[in-house]
Amino acid sequence: MNAFAPVPRKPDPIEEGIAAHIEDFIALRRDLHQYPELAFQERRTSKLVASRLSSWGYEVATDIAGTGIVATLARGNGRKALAIRADMDALPIEEATGLAYASSNPGVMHACGHDGHTTILLAAARYLAERGNFDGTLRLIFQPAEEIGAGARKMLSEGLFERFPVDAVFGLHNWPAVPAGHFGFVADAAMASVDQAAIRIVGKGGHGAEPHRGVDPVLASASFITALQSIVSRNVDPQDMAVVTVGSIHGGSASNVIPESIELKLTMRAFSQAVRDQLQQRVPALARAQAESFGAIAEVDYRLGFPALINHRKETAFARKVALSSFEPDRIVPDFRPRTASEDFAFLLQKKPGSYLFVGNGESAPLHSARYDFNDAIIAPAARYWVRLTETFLMDDNG
Ligand code: ZN
């Protein structure tokens, strides 16, 4: 026997079971991609998801937070219950991929791969219904409106976990520029909080040639923007993360007129509530003090978005262990870097223990780009992962 011959891998029934229908699921993913729907308008998507789940034997509850779905499959008499969540909504972006199945809805695009997340969970759902080996209750959550940070909150306010109790909740996001089908795990803070501020710096308009007769809000704004940089560099603990970005500034219309006011729009991100609170205190304080030092006034509208996504340690260790037992070790990124993007799965993790993980999408345009392209090659491994996670979490001897 040739000692160098490759060792044949044992056939994996889950891998084979998912592979048997993978062409259907790729077609489904492309269909969802072609008909993207914005937050809370996912009616076609929701109908399609519900009808598939019912046909496989799930008990399907619809119309939660409008278009949201919870599908339940109970088996045996195990008392444990597991939830897995996928998001369904698209973004207000005009698609520029040129794909054959590019969006047919003008100005709307699945540019974050939620079509892929939905399909991955459906592919796992079918396998689990037909051949899943578990004892307990599986609940699949198909959530609307992730992109506007409202879907998870609305499902919770409509009694998500009271109506459908679970012991833990898991979710995933595809991630460009990470090798396709590699899995990333982060204990503790995995994604940042997101808050916004709209700031109006009001001066006194006048002739550009006579600045001494007015109060220049342009100069006050410039000073404020420069001073803002001191929050991250001088106020926040250097070992903590914070982002303060001025993404929009508008004011004035002519070169020789001092405008009455300037409008700025900011986004703030943090990984901890303490830093988040600090930003909420420092940004308005600086705006007011800087404006006042020029004789101007700052009107600040600070809007809290959603909190940092904090993964629970025990569940993250469990999720990582499931990946290590299912895939080659080089496909596991054990300490994936936390991301400064945000995700409303954070609200679910405030109510239930769980973990949010990342699956490499390979080399593609970034999320939220008009050229972003979800990689269909990751549907099968990610679906296999959900099956393994379910079967391990809801094992006979686990109850
Ligand atoms: Zn997303």
Residues whose N, C-alpha, C, O or C-beta is under 5 A from the ligand:
A	BS01	ZN	C112
